[in-house]
């Protein structure tokens, strides 16, 4: 049966209002309208925007859809939120910071407690089991006095630590320098420099991981290069080759790094020109095992769907194979709150976009802010507080208003909010059925 455009062809894209469909001049700029039925979308012109709930739209073929491709003017409406809310068990606990810590600007959970970064440059070990807090090192990394924010991205100090608490890294997010310190000796083992080329656009690319029984530091040494380094010696273990236009992995400005829970894969919240935010994933275990030679073979490289002018977004692993991205839409002015789940082990049918990228297995509206995962659940921390989601159904299972966690502590199974007076922490449930009074 012919489509409304008169062509006997498959539907393509999202439904269009009649003014966009019937335009015979230049394409009409559009609004992306979320109808409130799941994540259903349609495109509306300016005239139909004011009548969005009752606007009549219809699908067209690929040629007609492409011919109407105007610029985006923004988003109207919101995706449907499936609310299966129930009482949330457990209390948000409060633990004051040690007096000797002073003002803490960042922290990182480790096996026996936390590593703390003071505003005076002290790096402290806080053993929450014994209650002791001792200075382990001092950093010389500071935000330059003349640092200018790029698109509201303010340069700030950021602390990372290895899971065993042996090493810490202090870096400047949206800056170009940092250093690694040995928390046993207090010495600086490695000075970090990411070449400064568009470094103001992304957090400092750095993460600790473990491989073959040893701690490994992953960091950006050039805009398109991530290196794996021994944090104790500074010896380079592996490196993404320098930019090669013929390679799928070339041309990416690497951003925040997200190793999978067991360290088999890694995701980089990267961007590419024009610019497009595009999260990329590769096989971390293979890279660290085979070294530079891994890039001469299939290294499991995947590029997830791009979003114009939008990166530095929520990215979190559900498990070793599934990655969650925050935000629905393909342009920063067309974004709506929500989550997209991708399975790195699956590919779509030949001839589709998913044939060369992972399959999107779930899409649902609602989550925004920072993302965390634990025991198969997705947690989103926004201005209103914490929301708990079932990524299998997209349902919101519960809320904790006013609790805005900033860190995930997998050792103690808690989400933690660093505040001016201490830590607020809450134990995460162990599955969708556990979101109930304890």
SULSUL-V413663 format. One record per helix or strand of 3 or more residues. SS is the DSSP state (A for helix, B for strand). FROM is the first residue (numbers start at 1). LEN is the number of residues. If there is no record, write none. Layout:
# SULSUL-V413663
ss->[SS:SS]
from->[FROM:FROM]
len->[LEN:LEN]
This chain:
# SULSUL-V413663
ss->[B:A:B:B:A:A:B:A:B:B:A:B:B:B:B:B:B:B:B:A:B:B:B:B:B:B:B:A:B:B:A:B:A:B:B:B:B:B:B:B:B:A]
from->[12:18:30:41:46:52:57:62:72:93:99:104:113:122:132:156:167:177:188:199:206:214:225:236:257:265:276:284:315:322:332:336:353:358:370:377:385:395:407:414:422:432]
len->[6:4:5:4:4:3:4:6:5:4:3:7:6:6:7:6:7:6:6:3:6:9:5:4:3:8:8:13:3:7:3:12:3:8:5:6:6:7:3:5:6:3]
